[in-house]
Amino acid sequence: MRRLFYKGHLSETIAITGPDAHHLMHVMRAKPGQEVVVVDDAGKVGRMEMVAFSPEAVTLKLREELAADTESPLELILAQCLLKADKMDTVVQKAVELGATGVMPIRSHNCVVRYDAKKAESRRSRWQKIADEAAKQCGRTALVEVCPIASLASFCTAMQQEGTEVVFCYENEEQETAKACLQKLAGKRIVLLIGPEGGFTLEEAEAVMAAGGHSVTLGPRILRAETAAIAGLSIVQYEKGDLGS
């Protein structure tokens, strides 16, 4: 059953407008009597029936409230250094499926792609659409924000000021495993930092550690950046979130 996110609070009758209404009417060719699952801004979930159509809106009637909270108890943010377009698309999608609460695209020295301001916003908008669709597909009860692209230096400054636990997967780390590191952390807000195709420079790694980042290894094999993101998210959710419960 298709899932929609509604900007407002569920009530007995609501109206869906904009792209979702267009999709229901012109892509799905929905008919009165068909049902969808709707999630509101507060995470309330309902099974709703389509009862009326107009050129701009679809009217829905609440049939049943659902107890369907699918959010992890962990606030897990993926900070992913920019990858080639198709790889970045995949990472954003899988981050949402694995329970990330935010995605931060990061510009670092070895990133292959370079965007001007207009292109950067265009890519962010695309990634946000991918994240929204992934949230609907996998049954999330909250949308995942994709932040504007930021430099690694500004990322380090912001994380240091917020006092957030930053775990970063570093190809030259040989001692500290992700599991050992995570077991030492008591907080419920973790930022997972993954490098680009070319990895981190020594100077970048030192800057992240100086800002309080925890350097970890994901094992003896060399992983592609997109594989490292998926593996890292899975490990964090298993150790601190809801995959290991």
C-alpha positions as CSV (number, residue, x, y, z in Angstrom):
1,M,0.0,0.0,0.0
2,R,1.4,3.4,-1.0
3,R,2.7,5.6,1.8
4,L,2.4,9.4,1.8
5,F,3.7,12.0,4.2
6,Y,1.3,14.7,5.1
7,K,2.4,18.2,6.3
8,G,-0.1,18.6,9.1
9,H,-2.0,16.5,11.6
10,L,-4.2,13.5,10.6
11,S,-7.9,14.1,11.1
12,E,-11.1,12.3,9.9
13,T,-10.8,14.0,6.5
14,I,-7.7,15.5,4.9
15,A,-6.8,16.8,1.4
16,I,-3.6,15.8,-0.4
17,T,-2.3,18.3,-2.9
18,G,0.9,18.9,-4.9
19,P,3.1,16.2,-6.4
20,D,1.5,13.4,-4.3
21,A,-2.0,14.3,-5.5
22,H,-0.7,14.4,-9.1
23,H,1.0,11.0,-8.7
24,L,-2.2,9.5,-7.2
25,M,-4.4,10.8,-10.0
26,H,-2.3,10.7,-13.1
27,V,0.4,8.1,-12.4
28,M,-1.5,5.5,-10.2
29,R,-4.8,6.5,-11.8
30,A,-6.4,6.0,-8.4
31,K,-10.1,5.5,-8.0
32,P,-12.5,6.2,-5.1
33,G,-12.4,3.5,-2.5
34,Q,-8.7,2.8,-2.9
35,E,-6.5,3.2,0.2
36,V,-3.1,4.6,1.2
37,V,-1.1,4.8,4.3
38,V,-0.6,8.4,5.5
39,V,2.0,9.6,8.0
40,D,1.7,13.1,9.5
41,D,4.2,15.5,10.9
42,A,4.0,14.0,14.4
43,G,4.6,10.5,13.1
44,K,1.0,9.4,13.5
45,V,0.0,6.8,10.9
46,G,-3.4,6.1,9.4
47,R,-5.0,3.9,6.8
48,M,-7.0,6.2,4.7
49,E,-9.5,5.8,1.8
50,M,-9.6,8.1,-1.2
51,V,-13.2,9.4,-1.4
52,A,-13.1,12.4,-3.7
53,F,-11.0,13.9,-6.5
54,S,-10.7,17.5,-7.8
55,P,-8.2,18.9,-10.3
56,E,-5.8,19.9,-7.5
57,A,-6.5,17.6,-4.6
58,V,-7.4,14.1,-3.4
59,T,-9.7,13.9,-0.4
60,L,-8.9,11.1,2.1
61,K,-11.0,9.7,4.9
62,L,-9.4,8.1,8.0
63,R,-10.4,4.4,8.3
64,E,-8.0,3.2,10.9
65,E,-5.1,4.5,13.0
66,L,-2.0,2.3,12.8
67,A,0.7,1.6,15.4
68,A,3.6,1.5,13.0
69,D,6.5,3.5,14.4
70,T,9.5,2.3,12.4
71,E,12.1,4.8,13.6
72,S,15.4,3.7,15.3
73,P,16.0,4.9,18.9
74,L,19.4,6.1,17.6
75,E,19.8,9.5,15.9
76,L,22.2,8.4,13.2
77,I,23.4,10.9,10.6
78,L,25.5,9.9,7.6
79,A,28.1,12.4,6.5
80,Q,29.1,11.1,3.1
81,C,31.9,12.7,1.1
82,L,30.7,13.3,-2.4
83,L,30.7,10.3,-4.8
84,K,30.0,10.0,-8.5
85,A,26.3,10.7,-9.2
86,D,25.0,7.2,-9.4
87,K,26.9,6.0,-6.3
88,M,25.7,9.0,-4.3
89,D,22.2,8.3,-5.3
90,T,22.5,4.7,-4.0
91,V,24.1,5.7,-0.8
92,V,21.3,8.2,0.0
93,Q,18.6,5.6,-0.7
94,K,20.3,2.9,1.4
95,A,21.0,5.3,4.3
96,V,17.2,6.0,4.5
97,E,16.4,2.3,4.4
98,L,18.9,1.6,7.2
99,G,17.4,4.2,9.5
100,A,19.6,7.3,9.1
101,T,17.9,10.4,10.4
102,G,19.9,12.8,8.2
103,V,22.4,12.8,5.3
104,M,25.2,15.4,5.1
105,P,27.0,15.5,1.7
106,I,30.6,16.6,2.4
107,R,33.2,18.1,0.0
108,S,36.7,16.8,0.7
109,H,40.0,16.9,-1.1
110,N,39.8,13.6,-3.0
111,C,36.2,14.0,-4.2
112,V,36.1,13.2,-7.9
113,V,33.1,15.5,-8.5
114,R,33.0,19.2,-8.2
115,Y,29.8,21.3,-8.2
116,D,29.2,25.0,-8.6
117,A,26.5,26.5,-6.4
118,K,23.7,26.0,-8.9
119,K,24.7,22.4,-9.6
120,A,25.2,21.7,-5.9
121,E,21.6,22.7,-5.1
122,S,20.3,20.7,-8.1
123,R,22.1,17.6,-6.8
124,R,20.8,18.2,-3.2
125,S,17.3,18.5,-4.5
126,R,17.6,15.3,-6.4
127,W,19.0,13.5,-3.3
128,Q,16.1,14.8,-1.3
129,K,13.6,13.3,-3.7
130,I,15.4,10.0,-3.6
131,A,15.4,10.1,0.2
132,D,11.7,10.9,0.3
133,E,10.8,8.1,-2.1
134,A,13.0,5.7,0.0
135,A,11.2,6.7,3.2
136,K,7.8,5.9,1.6
137,Q,9.0,2.6,0.1
138,C,10.6,1.2,3.3
139,G,7.8,2.3,5.7
140,R,9.5,5.1,7.6
141,T,7.4,7.3,9.9
142,A,9.7,10.3,9.4
143,L,11.3,11.9,6.3
144,V,15.1,12.2,6.2
145,E,16.6,15.6,5.4
146,V,19.5,15.8,3.0
147,C,21.6,18.9,4.0
148,P,23.3,21.3,1.6
149,I,26.8,20.3,0.6
150,A,29.4,21.4,3.1
151,S,33.2,21.4,3.2
152,L,34.9,18.9,5.5
153,A,36.5,21.9,7.4
154,S,33.1,23.4,8.2
155,F,31.8,19.9,9.1
156,C,34.6,19.5,11.7
157,T,33.9,22.9,13.2
158,A,30.2,22.3,13.5
159,M,30.5,18.9,15.0
160,Q,33.0,20.1,17.5
161,Q,30.7,22.9,18.6
162,E,27.7,20.5,18.9
163,G,29.6,17.9,20.9
164,T,28.4,15.2,18.6
165,E,30.0,11.7,18.5
166,V,31.7,11.4,15.1
167,V,32.8,7.9,14.0
168,F,34.7,8.0,10.8
169,C,35.8,5.0,8.7
170,Y,39.5,5.5,7.9
171,E,41.4,3.2,5.6
172,N,44.7,3.7,7.5
173,E,43.2,2.8,10.9
174,E,44.6,-0.6,11.9
175,Q,43.7,-1.0,15.6
176,E,40.2,0.3,16.6
177,T,37.3,-1.6,15.2
178,A,33.9,-0.1,14.7
179,K,32.4,-2.5,17.3
180,A,35.0,-1.6,19.9
181,C,34.5,2.1,19.4
182,L,30.7,2.0,19.4
183,Q,30.7,0.0,22.7
184,K,32.5,2.9,24.4
185,L,30.0,5.5,23.2
186,A,27.0,6.3,25.5
187,G,25.2,8.9,23.5
188,K,22.2,8.4,21.2
189,R,23.4,10.8,18.5
190,I,26.1,9.5,16.2
191,V,27.5,10.9,12.9
192,L,29.1,8.4,10.6
193,L,31.7,9.9,8.3
194,I,32.6,8.1,5.1
195,G,35.2,9.2,2.7
196,P,35.1,9.6,-1.1
197,E,36.4,7.2,-3.7
198,G,40.0,8.5,-3.1
199,G,39.8,8.3,0.7
200,F,40.9,10.9,3.2
201,T,44.2,12.7,3.1
202,L,46.4,12.5,6.2
203,E,45.7,16.2,6.9
204,E,41.9,15.6,6.8
205,A,42.1,12.5,9.0
206,E,44.1,14.5,11.6
207,A,41.6,17.4,11.4
208,V,38.7,15.0,12.1
209,M,40.5,13.4,15.0
210,A,41.4,16.9,16.4
211,A,37.7,17.8,16.3
212,G,37.0,14.7,18.4
213,G,36.3,12.1,15.7
214,H,36.8,8.4,16.4
215,S,38.8,6.7,13.7
216,V,37.7,3.1,13.1
217,T,38.4,0.3,10.6
218,L,35.8,-1.8,8.8
219,G,38.1,-4.8,8.4
220,P,41.1,-6.0,6.4
221,R,39.6,-5.6,3.0
222,I,39.5,-2.5,0.9
223,L,35.8,-1.4,0.5
224,R,34.4,0.8,-2.2
225,A,33.1,4.1,-0.7
226,E,29.4,3.1,-1.3
227,T,30.0,-0.3,0.3
228,A,31.7,1.3,3.3
229,A,28.7,3.6,3.8
230,I,26.2,0.7,3.8
231,A,28.4,-1.5,6.0
232,G,29.1,1.3,8.5
233,L,25.4,2.2,8.8
234,S,24.5,-1.5,9.4
235,I,27.2,-1.9,12.0
236,V,26.1,1.2,13.9
237,Q,22.5,0.3,13.8
238,Y,23.3,-3.3,15.0
239,E,25.4,-2.1,17.9
240,K,23.5,1.0,19.0
241,G,20.2,1.1,17.1
242,D,17.4,-1.3,16.2
243,L,19.1,-3.9,14.0
244,G,20.5,-5.9,16.8
245,S,17.4,-6.1,19.0
